[in-house]
Amino acid sequence: MLPKENRLKKKKDFDQVFKQGKSFKEDFLFLKTKKNKLKEPRFGFIVSTKISKKAVVRNKIKRRLREIAKGSLVRLRPGLDVVLVAQKGIEEKEFAEIKEVCEKLFRKANILND
């Protein structure tokens, strides 16, 4: 589970990222990033009912995305709000494939420290 200080929770925060953030797309994931004035990166995840009507499937996807984000926290630049939006096709992918696409997206967005 992501630590509390690394979570985007408020609708206002999500709206700001979508209005002012930069967008990146890779396969079945869409990423929006925006700088914030905090010391920690914060993550938000969106998995719509278009992907699956079943909450079990949507929650599984969110858990996988959270785990990938948690593993990347130490390598991410501080002071970023990141929203990952899952798109059709992600429900059929394995964890390793999703992780690989996330890594590509993070590099594309230039949010990694390495």
DSSP file (Angstrom, degrees, kcal/mol; ACC not computed):
  #  RESIDUE AA STRUCTURE BP1 BP2  ACC     N-H-->O    O-->H-N    N-H-->O    O-->H-N    TCO  KAPPA ALPHA  PHI   PSI    X-CA   Y-CA   Z-CA
    1    1 A M              0   0    0      0, 0.0     3,-0.1     0, 0.0    62,-0.0   0.000 360.0 360.0 360.0 140.7    0.0    0.0    0.0
    2    2 A L        -     0   0    0      1,-0.1     5,-0.1     2,-0.1    65,-0.1  -0.481 360.0-106.1 -70.3 138.4    1.2    3.5   -0.8
    3    3 A P    >   -     0   0    0      0, 0.0     3,-1.9     0, 0.0    -1,-0.1  -0.301  31.8-110.9 -60.7 152.0    2.1    5.7    2.2
    4    4 A K  G >  S+     0   0    0      1,-0.3     3,-1.6     2,-0.2    -2,-0.1   0.855 116.1  57.5 -54.4 -40.7   -0.5    8.4    3.0
    5    5 A E  G 3  S+     0   0    0      1,-0.3    -1,-0.3    37,-0.1    35,-0.1   0.613 103.6  55.7 -71.1  -8.8    1.8   11.2    1.9
    6    6 A N  G <  S+     0   0    0     -3,-1.9    37,-2.5    36,-0.1     2,-0.4   0.147  90.1  96.1-106.8  18.2    2.2    9.7   -1.5
    7    7 A R  B <   -a   43   0A   0     -3,-1.6     2,-0.6    35,-0.3    37,-0.2  -0.903  61.4-147.2-114.0 138.0   -1.5    9.5   -2.4
    8    8 A L        +     0   0    0     35,-3.2    37,-0.2    -2,-0.4    -2,-0.0  -0.892  34.8 153.2 -92.5 124.4   -3.7   11.9   -4.4
    9    9 A K        +     0   0    0     -2,-0.6     2,-0.2    35,-0.1    -1,-0.1   0.697  36.4  85.5-124.1 -33.8   -7.1   11.9   -2.8
   10   10 A K     >  -     0   0    0      1,-0.1     4,-1.9     4,-0.0     3,-0.4  -0.494  68.2-135.4 -83.5 143.1   -9.0   15.1   -3.4
   11   11 A K  H  > S+     0   0    0      1,-0.2     4,-2.8     2,-0.2     5,-0.2   0.863 107.0  60.3 -59.0 -36.8  -11.0   15.8   -6.5
   12   12 A K  H  > S+     0   0    0      1,-0.2     4,-2.1     2,-0.2    -1,-0.2   0.892 104.5  48.7 -58.5 -42.2   -9.4   19.3   -6.6
   13   13 A D  H  > S+     0   0    0     -3,-0.4     4,-2.1     2,-0.2    -1,-0.2   0.916 111.7  48.3 -65.8 -44.3   -5.9   17.8   -6.9
   14   14 A F  H  X S+     0   0    0     -4,-1.9     4,-2.3     1,-0.2    -2,-0.2   0.923 111.0  51.5 -60.8 -44.6   -7.0   15.4   -9.7
   15   15 A D  H  X S+     0   0    0     -4,-2.8     4,-2.3     1,-0.2    -2,-0.2   0.896 108.4  51.2 -61.1 -41.4   -8.6   18.3  -11.5
   16   16 A Q  H  X S+     0   0    0     -4,-2.1     4,-2.9     2,-0.2     5,-0.4   0.912 109.5  50.0 -62.5 -42.7   -5.5   20.5  -11.3
   17   17 A V  H  X S+     0   0    0     -4,-2.1     4,-1.8     1,-0.2    -1,-0.2   0.916 113.4  46.3 -62.8 -41.9   -3.4   17.7  -12.7
   18   18 A F  H  < S+     0   0    0     -4,-2.3    -1,-0.2     2,-0.2    -2,-0.2   0.847 117.9  42.2 -71.1 -32.7   -5.8   17.2  -15.6
   19   19 A K  H  < S+     0   0    0     -4,-2.3    -2,-0.2    -5,-0.2    -1,-0.2   0.914 131.6  19.3 -77.8 -43.7   -6.0   20.9  -16.3
   20   20 A Q  H  < S+     0   0    0     -4,-2.9    -3,-0.2    -5,-0.2    -2,-0.2   0.498 101.5 102.3-109.4  -6.1   -2.4   22.0  -15.9
   21   21 A G     <  -     0   0    0     -4,-1.8     2,-0.3    -5,-0.4    13,-0.2  -0.254  69.4-112.3 -83.2 167.3   -0.4   18.7  -16.3
   22   22 A K  E     -B   33   0A   0     11,-2.6    11,-2.1    87,-0.1     2,-0.3  -0.739  32.0-136.3 -94.8 146.0    1.6   17.2  -19.2
   23   23 A S  E     +B   32   0A   0     -2,-0.3     2,-0.3     9,-0.2     9,-0.2  -0.810  22.5 175.6-110.6 144.5    0.2   14.1  -20.9
   24   24 A F  E     -B   31   0A   0      7,-2.3     7,-3.4    -2,-0.3     2,-0.4  -0.994   9.1-163.3-142.7 142.4    2.0   10.9  -22.0
   25   25 A K  E     +B   30   0A   0     -2,-0.3     2,-0.3     5,-0.2     5,-0.2  -0.985  12.3 170.1-132.4 140.6    0.6    7.7  -23.5
   26   26 A E  E >   -B   29   0A   0      3,-2.5     3,-2.7    -2,-0.4     2,-0.1  -0.932  61.3 -59.2-148.1 120.8    2.0    4.3  -23.9
   27   27 A D  T 3  S-     0   0    0     -2,-0.3    63,-0.1     1,-0.3    -1,-0.0  -0.188 123.5  -6.1  46.4-107.3   -0.1    1.2  -25.0
   28   28 A F  T 3  S+     0   0    0     -2,-0.1    59,-2.4    61,-0.1     2,-0.4   0.149 121.1  79.8-106.8  16.4   -2.8    0.8  -22.4
   29   29 A L  E <   -BC  26  86A   0     -3,-2.7    -3,-2.5    57,-0.2     2,-0.4  -0.967  53.7-164.8-128.5 145.0   -1.7    3.5  -19.9
   30   30 A F  E     -BC  25  85A   0     55,-2.1    55,-3.4    -2,-0.4     2,-0.4  -0.992  12.5-163.0-125.9 132.4   -2.2    7.3  -19.9
   31   31 A L  E     -BC  24  84A   0     -7,-3.4    -7,-2.3    -2,-0.4     2,-0.4  -0.956   9.2-172.7-124.3 135.1   -0.1    9.4  -17.5
   32   32 A K  E     -BC  23  83A   0     51,-2.3    51,-2.7    -2,-0.4     2,-0.4  -0.992  10.8-174.0-122.6 132.3   -0.6   13.0  -16.4
   33   33 A T  E     +BC  22  82A   0    -11,-2.1   -11,-2.6    -2,-0.4     2,-0.3  -0.956   8.9 171.5-128.2 148.3    2.1   14.8  -14.4
   34   34 A K  E     - C   0  81A   0     47,-2.0    47,-3.4    -2,-0.4     2,-0.1  -0.983  33.3-112.9-150.2 141.9    2.2   18.2  -12.7
   35   35 A K  E     - C   0  80A   0     -2,-0.3    45,-0.3    45,-0.2     2,-0.3  -0.478  33.5-174.0 -74.2 146.5    4.7   19.8  -10.3
   36   36 A N        -     0   0    0     43,-2.1    45,-0.0     2,-0.2    -1,-0.0  -0.794  35.0-114.3-129.8 177.6    3.6   20.5   -6.8
   37   37 A K  S    S+     0   0    0     -2,-0.3     2,-0.2    43,-0.0    43,-0.1   0.150  79.8 104.9-101.1  19.9    5.3   22.3   -3.9
   38   38 A L  S    S-     0   0    0      2,-0.2    -2,-0.2     1,-0.1     4,-0.1  -0.502  73.4-127.7 -96.9 167.7    5.6   19.2   -1.7
   39   39 A K  S    S+     0   0    0     -2,-0.2    -1,-0.1    39,-0.1    -2,-0.0   0.631  89.7  61.6 -87.8 -14.7    8.7   17.1   -0.9
   40   40 A E  S    S-     0   0    0     38,-0.2     2,-0.2   -35,-0.1    -2,-0.2  -0.850  83.9-117.7-114.0 145.9    7.1   13.8   -1.9
   41   41 A P        -     0   0    0      0, 0.0     2,-0.4     0, 0.0    40,-0.2  -0.581  31.5-150.9 -73.8 146.5    5.7   12.6   -5.2
   42   42 A R  E     - d   0  81A   0     38,-3.1    40,-3.1    -2,-0.2     2,-0.4  -0.958   6.4-155.0-123.2 141.9    1.9   11.8   -5.0
   43   43 A F  E     -ad   7  82A   0    -37,-2.5   -35,-3.2    -2,-0.4     2,-0.3  -0.880  10.7-177.1-117.7 145.6    0.0    9.3   -7.1
   44   44 A G  E     - d   0  83A   0     38,-2.1    40,-2.6    -2,-0.4     2,-0.4  -0.974  11.5-154.9-133.9 151.0   -3.6    8.9   -8.2
   45   45 A F  E     - d   0  84A   0     -2,-0.3     2,-0.5   -37,-0.2    40,-0.2  -0.984   6.0-167.9-131.8 137.6   -5.1    6.1  -10.2
   46   46 A I  E     + d   0  85A   0     38,-2.5    40,-2.7    -2,-0.4     2,-0.4  -0.982  11.2 169.0-128.2 121.7   -8.2    6.0  -12.4
   47   47 A V        -     0   0    0     -2,-0.5    40,-0.1    38,-0.2    15,-0.1  -0.937  23.9-154.0-130.2 107.7   -9.7    2.7  -13.7
   48   48 A S    >>  -     0   0    0     38,-0.5     3,-1.3    -2,-0.4     4,-0.8  -0.250  28.3-111.1 -83.8 167.7  -13.1    3.3  -15.3
   49   49 A T  T 34 S+     0   0    0      1,-0.3    -1,-0.1     2,-0.2     5,-0.1   0.601 110.6  76.7 -71.7 -10.1  -16.0    1.0  -15.6
   50   50 A K  T 34 S+     0   0    0      1,-0.2    -1,-0.3     3,-0.1     3,-0.2   0.810  93.2  52.2 -66.6 -28.6  -15.3    1.0  -19.4
   51   51 A I  T <4 S-     0   0    0     -3,-1.3     2,-0.3     1,-0.3    -2,-0.2   0.932 133.7 -16.8 -72.6 -46.8  -12.4   -1.4  -18.6
   52   52 A S     <  -     0   0    0     -4,-0.8    -1,-0.3     1,-0.1     6,-0.1  -0.957  45.9-143.7-158.8 141.0  -14.6   -3.8  -16.7
   53   53 A K  S    S+     0   0    0     -2,-0.3     2,-0.5    -3,-0.2    -4,-0.1   0.702  82.7  91.3 -75.2 -18.7  -18.0   -3.7  -15.1
   54   54 A K     >  -     0   0    0      1,-0.2     4,-1.8    -5,-0.1     3,-0.4  -0.673  66.7-153.7 -86.1 123.8  -16.7   -5.9  -12.3
   55   55 A A  H  > S+     0   0    0     -2,-0.5     4,-2.9     1,-0.2     5,-0.2   0.823  94.3  63.7 -62.1 -32.3  -15.2   -4.0   -9.3
   56   56 A V  H  > S+     0   0    0      1,-0.2     4,-1.8     2,-0.2    -1,-0.2   0.914 105.5  44.1 -59.5 -43.9  -13.0   -7.0   -8.5
   57   57 A V  H  > S+     0   0    0     -3,-0.4     4,-2.0     2,-0.2    -1,-0.2   0.923 114.3  48.9 -68.2 -45.1  -11.2   -6.6  -11.9
   58   58 A R  H  X S+     0   0    0     -4,-1.8     4,-2.2     1,-0.2    -2,-0.2   0.909 112.1  48.9 -62.3 -41.8  -10.9   -2.8  -11.5
   59   59 A N  H  X S+     0   0    0     -4,-2.9     4,-2.6     1,-0.2    -1,-0.2   0.865 107.9  54.5 -67.0 -35.7   -9.5   -3.1   -8.0
   60   60 A K  H  X S+     0   0    0     -4,-1.8     4,-2.1    -5,-0.2    -1,-0.2   0.913 108.8  48.7 -62.4 -42.7   -7.0   -5.7   -9.1
   61   61 A I  H  X S+     0   0    0     -4,-2.0     4,-2.5     2,-0.2    -2,-0.2   0.925 111.6  49.3 -63.3 -44.7   -5.7   -3.3  -11.7
   62   62 A K  H  X S+     0   0    0     -4,-2.2     4,-2.7     1,-0.2    -2,-0.2   0.899 109.3  52.2 -62.2 -40.7   -5.4   -0.5   -9.1
   63   63 A R  H  X S+     0   0    0     -4,-2.6     4,-2.1     2,-0.2    -1,-0.2   0.912 110.6  48.3 -61.9 -41.7   -3.6   -2.7   -6.7
   64   64 A R  H  X S+     0   0    0     -4,-2.1     4,-2.0     2,-0.2    -2,-0.2   0.929 112.4  47.8 -63.9 -45.3   -1.1   -3.6   -9.4
   65   65 A L  H  X S+     0   0    0     -4,-2.5     4,-2.5     1,-0.2    -2,-0.2   0.890 111.1  51.7 -63.9 -39.3   -0.6    0.0  -10.4
   66   66 A R  H  X S+     0   0    0     -4,-2.7     4,-2.7     1,-0.2    -1,-0.2   0.900 108.4  51.3 -62.9 -40.7   -0.1    1.0   -6.7
   67   67 A E  H  X S+     0   0    0     -4,-2.1     4,-1.9     2,-0.2    -1,-0.2   0.895 110.7  48.0 -64.6 -40.5    2.5   -1.7   -6.2
   68   68 A I  H  X S+     0   0    0     -4,-2.0     4,-1.2     2,-0.2    -2,-0.2   0.923 113.1  48.3 -64.8 -44.5    4.5   -0.5   -9.3
   69   69 A A  H  X S+     0   0    0     -4,-2.5     4,-0.8     1,-0.2     3,-0.4   0.907 109.3  53.0 -62.5 -42.3    4.2    3.1   -8.0
   70   70 A K  H >< S+     0   0    0     -4,-2.7     3,-0.7     1,-0.2     4,-0.4   0.893 108.8  49.6 -60.9 -40.9    5.4    2.1   -4.5
   71   71 A G  H 3< S+     0   0    0     -4,-1.9    -1,-0.2     1,-0.2     3,-0.2   0.740 112.8  47.8 -69.4 -23.3    8.4    0.4   -6.0
   72   72 A S  H >X S+     0   0    0     -4,-1.2     3,-1.0    -3,-0.4     4,-1.0   0.516  83.2  95.8 -94.9  -6.5    9.3    3.5   -8.0
   73   73 A L  G X< S+     0   0    0     -4,-0.8     3,-0.8    -3,-0.7    -1,-0.2   0.873  82.6  50.9 -54.5 -43.8    8.9    6.0   -5.2
   74   74 A V  G 34 S+     0   0    0     -4,-0.4    -1,-0.3     1,-0.2    -2,-0.1   0.766 113.3  46.5 -68.9 -23.5   12.6    6.1   -4.3
   75   75 A R  G <4 S+     0   0    0     -3,-1.0    38,-3.6    -4,-0.1    39,-0.4   0.555  94.5  96.2 -94.1  -9.0   13.6    6.7   -8.0
   76   76 A L  B << S-E  112   0B   0     -4,-1.0    36,-0.2    -3,-0.8    35,-0.0  -0.502  81.3-106.4 -84.4 150.3   11.0    9.4   -8.7
   77   77 A R        -     0   0    0     34,-2.5     3,-0.3    -2,-0.2    -1,-0.1  -0.461  39.7-113.5 -67.8 143.8   11.7   13.1   -8.5
   78   78 A P  S    S+     0   0    0      0, 0.0   -38,-0.2     0, 0.0   -39,-0.1  -0.389  91.6  41.5 -74.3 158.7   10.2   14.9   -5.5
   79   79 A G  S    S+     0   0    0      1,-0.2   -43,-2.1   -44,-0.1     2,-0.4   0.881  82.4 126.6  76.9  40.2    7.4   17.4   -5.9
   80   80 A L  E     -C   35   0A   0     -3,-0.3   -38,-3.1   -45,-0.3     2,-0.5  -0.980  47.6-152.0-129.7 142.8    5.3   15.7   -8.6
   81   81 A D  E     -Cd  34  42A   0    -47,-3.4   -47,-2.0    -2,-0.4     2,-0.4  -0.968  23.1-172.4-106.0 127.0    1.6   14.8   -8.8
   82   82 A V  E     -Cd  33  43A   0    -40,-3.1   -38,-2.1    -2,-0.5     2,-0.5  -0.978  10.9-169.4-125.4 129.1    1.2   11.8  -11.1
   83   83 A V  E     -Cd  32  44A   0    -51,-2.7   -51,-2.3    -2,-0.4     2,-0.6  -0.980   6.4-161.3-118.1 123.9   -2.2   10.4  -12.3
   84   84 A L  E     -Cd  31  45A   0    -40,-2.6   -38,-2.5    -2,-0.5     2,-0.6  -0.913   5.2-164.9-103.5 123.3   -2.2    7.0  -14.1
   85   85 A V  E     -Cd  30  46A   0    -55,-3.4   -55,-2.1    -2,-0.6     2,-0.2  -0.939  11.7-142.8-111.5 119.5   -5.3    6.3  -16.1
   86   86 A A  E     -C   29   0A   0    -40,-2.7   -38,-0.5    -2,-0.6     2,-0.3  -0.548  18.9-163.5 -79.5 144.4   -5.8    2.7  -17.2
   87   87 A Q    >   -     0   0    0    -59,-2.4     3,-1.8    -2,-0.2     4,-0.2  -0.805  36.1 -61.6-125.5 168.9   -7.3    2.1  -20.6
   88   88 A K  T 3  S+     0   0    0     -2,-0.3    -1,-0.1     1,-0.2   -37,-0.1  -0.137 117.5  37.5 -50.7 135.7   -8.9   -0.9  -22.4
   89   89 A G  T >  S+     0   0    0    -38,-0.2     3,-1.0    -3,-0.1     4,-0.3   0.063  85.0  97.5 109.9 -22.8   -6.6   -3.9  -22.7
   90   90 A I  G X  S+     0   0    0     -3,-1.8     3,-1.3     1,-0.2    -2,-0.1   0.803  72.0  68.4 -68.6 -27.9   -4.9   -3.6  -19.3
   91   91 A E  G 3  S+     0   0    0      1,-0.3    -1,-0.2    -4,-0.2    -3,-0.1   0.728 100.5  48.5 -65.9 -20.3   -7.2   -6.2  -17.8
   92   92 A E  G <  S+     0   0    0     -3,-1.0    -1,-0.3     2,-0.1    -2,-0.2   0.503  93.9  99.4 -95.5  -5.6   -5.6   -8.9  -19.9
   93   93 A K  S <  S-     0   0    0     -3,-1.3     2,-0.1    -4,-0.3    -4,-0.0  -0.486  70.9-121.1 -87.8 152.3   -2.0   -8.0  -19.2
   94   94 A E     >  -     0   0    0     -2,-0.2     4,-2.0     1,-0.1     3,-0.2  -0.445  30.6-106.9 -81.8 161.6    0.3   -9.7  -16.7
   95   95 A F  H  > S+     0   0    0      1,-0.2     4,-2.6     2,-0.2     5,-0.2   0.895 119.0  54.3 -56.3 -44.1    2.0   -7.7  -13.9
   96   96 A A  H  > S+     0   0    0      1,-0.2     4,-2.1     2,-0.2    -1,-0.2   0.877 108.2  49.2 -61.5 -39.1    5.4   -7.8  -15.6
   97   97 A E  H  > S+     0   0    0     -3,-0.2     4,-2.1     2,-0.2    -1,-0.2   0.908 111.7  48.3 -67.0 -41.7    4.0   -6.3  -18.8
   98   98 A I  H  X S+     0   0    0     -4,-2.0     4,-2.3     1,-0.2    -2,-0.2   0.910 111.4  50.8 -64.8 -41.4    2.2   -3.5  -16.9
   99   99 A K  H  X S+     0   0    0     -4,-2.6     4,-2.4     1,-0.2    -2,-0.2   0.904 109.1  51.1 -62.3 -42.2    5.4   -2.8  -14.9
  100  100 A E  H  X S+     0   0    0     -4,-2.1     4,-2.1     1,-0.2    -1,-0.2   0.910 110.8  47.7 -62.1 -43.9    7.4   -2.6  -18.2
  101  101 A V  H  X S+     0   0    0     -4,-2.1     4,-2.4     2,-0.2    -1,-0.2   0.885 110.4  52.8 -66.1 -38.8    4.9   -0.1  -19.7
  102  102 A C  H  X S+     0   0    0     -4,-2.3     4,-2.8     2,-0.2    -2,-0.2   0.923 107.9  51.0 -61.4 -44.4    5.0    2.0  -16.5
  103  103 A E  H  X S+     0   0    0     -4,-2.4     4,-2.3     2,-0.2    -2,-0.2   0.922 110.3  49.2 -58.6 -45.1    8.8    2.2  -16.7
  104  104 A K  H  X S+     0   0    0     -4,-2.1     4,-2.7     1,-0.2    -1,-0.2   0.922 112.1  48.9 -59.4 -44.7    8.6    3.3  -20.3
  105  105 A L  H  X S+     0   0    0     -4,-2.4     4,-2.5     1,-0.2    -2,-0.2   0.911 109.5  51.1 -63.0 -43.5    6.0    6.0  -19.4
  106  106 A F  H  X>S+     0   0    0     -4,-2.8     5,-2.1     1,-0.2     4,-0.5   0.894 113.3  45.5 -62.3 -39.8    8.1    7.2  -16.4
  107  107 A R  H ><5S+     0   0    0     -4,-2.3     3,-0.8    -5,-0.2    -2,-0.2   0.920 112.1  51.3 -67.6 -43.1   11.2    7.6  -18.7
  108  108 A K  H 3<5S+     0   0    0     -4,-2.7    -2,-0.2     1,-0.3    -1,-0.2   0.887 112.5  46.0 -59.9 -40.5    9.1    9.2  -21.4
  109  109 A A  H 3<5S-     0   0    0     -4,-2.5    -1,-0.3    -5,-0.2    -2,-0.2   0.561 107.1-132.2 -80.1  -8.7    7.7   11.7  -18.9
  110  110 A N  T <<5 +     0   0    0     -3,-0.8    -3,-0.2    -4,-0.5    -2,-0.1   0.909  65.0 131.1  58.8  46.8   11.3   12.3  -17.5
  111  111 A I      < +     0   0    0     -5,-2.1   -34,-2.5   -35,-0.0     2,-0.3   0.375  40.1  97.1-109.8   2.5   10.2   11.9  -13.9
  112  112 A L  B     -E   76   0B   0     -6,-0.5   -36,-0.2   -36,-0.2   -37,-0.1  -0.670  67.5-141.1 -91.1 148.3   12.9    9.4  -12.8
  113  113 A N              0   0    0    -38,-3.6   -37,-0.1    -2,-0.3    -1,-0.1   0.787 360.0 360.0 -76.1 -29.1   16.0   10.5  -11.0
  114  114 A D              0   0    0    -39,-0.4    -1,-0.2     0, 0.0   -38,-0.1   0.520 360.0 360.0 -67.4 360.0   18.4    8.1  -12.8
